[in-house]
Amino acid sequence: MTDLRVTELPEELLDAAVGLWQQAGLTRPWNDPLEDCRRALTGEESTVLAALDAAGELAGTVMVGQDGHRGWIYYLAVDQRHQDQGLGKALLAGAEHWLRGRGVPKLMLMVRQENAGVQDFYRALGYTDQDTVVLGRWLDTELD
């Protein structure tokens, strides 16, 4: 991980971040990743951290936010050219540091069931299954 620094995502790299998320298979058609990124960068309780190489090119990202008790990470992605060099671990450490600085005691994340390789990555770093079920609901629909 030579000559890489982790910092808040510069606004001029928003499109590059979305491209990286698409390359990594993190986006879904029903979410607007550019809006997710903007919302995180302008929110008081969230940000997007970026790993930049010596030329200022985007090498990886992690979105981090908190609700006062739990921190959450999203969009942890590393450009294919920089994988297997410890950058994912460094980005995760940056997110953990950001949360610790705000007094958040616990970090949570979601991994899709079919993504066994990513589950193994997090487990190797001490993350465990929380024995919970994640439920969701779209807020733009009315209940019957």
N, C-alpha and C positions, 0 to 999 in steps of 0.2 A: 504494500500500500504506500508506495513512495510518492512523494510530491502531491498528495491529496489532502485537502482540508475540508472540514465539515463546517458549514455556515448556514444561515437562513437562505432559502432559495431566492436568488435575485429575480425581480419581476420579468426581466428580459429572457429568462429561461423557463417561463411557464409552459410554453409550447413544447420545449424539449422535454420537460418533466412528463407531460401528458404522452408524448411519443414513447418515452421510456416505459411508462405504465402500460401502454398498449403493447409494446414489444414483449413485456413480461407477462402478459395475459391477465393483468389486474383489473382492467376496465370491463364494464358491462353496458349493454346498449341502453339500459334504463337509467343510468347515472351519467351526469355530465362531469367528467373528470376536471375540465378546465374550471368549472364553477366550484367544484370541491376544493381545488387548489386555491382559488381566489378567496373563498370563504375561510379557509384555514389561515391564510396569510393575513387576513384583515381582522380575524377574531382575536379577542383578548385572551382566550384560553386555548389557543392552538397556533401551530405554525407548520411549515414544511422545511425540514432540514435537507440540505443538498451537499453532496460530496463533489467537489470541483477539482479537476486536475490542474497542473501547473499552467496550462493555457486558458483556464477558466471554463473548460468544457465540462458538461454535466456527466458525472460518472455514476451517481446513485442518489436516491431520495428516501426519505421517510416522513410521513405526515404524523404529527403527534398532537394530541389534545387531552384535556382533562375536564372532569366535572366536579372537582373539589375533593373527591375521594378516590376515584379510579382514573388512571391514565389509559389512553387508548392509542394504538398505532395503526396506521393504514399506509398503503402504497409504499411499503418497503421494497425497493427495486434497485438492482445493480446492473448497469450496462454489461452486456455479454463480454466485452473486451476487458472488463475489470473484475470478473467473477473469480472465485477461488483464491482471492488475495486478502481476505479478511475485511473487505469493505462493508459487507452486510452487517457483520459483527460490530464494526466501528459506528455505523449509522444507528444501530440499535442502542449502543452505549451512549451515543449523543442524545437520543430520545429519552433514555433513562436519566441522564444527567439533567436534561431540560425539566423533566417531571420532578426529580428530587429537589431541584432549585425552587420549586413551587410547593414543596411539602406534600406531594402526592405519595401515599404509602403503597399503592399497588398498580401494576401495569397489566393491562389486558389486551388481547388481540384475538382476531378471528382468522382461521385458516379454513379454506374450503376442504370438505371431507376428502375429495379426490386428490388433493395436493400433498401426498405422503412425503415427498422430498422436502418440502418447506416445513412440514410438521417435524421432521427429523432435525432440521436446522435449529428450530426453536428449542426442541427438547434437549439438544446437545448444549444449549446455553442456559439450561435450568428451568425452562418453562414447562408447566405441567397442565394436563387436562383438568379443567376446573369443575367437571361433573355438572355442567349447566347446559341448558337448552336455550339457544338464542331464538327469540320470537321477534317478528317484525310486522309492520303494517304500513302501507302507503298512506300518507296523511292527506292526499288529494282526493280520497274517496270517502263517501259517507257510509256510516253504519246503517244497516236496515233496521 
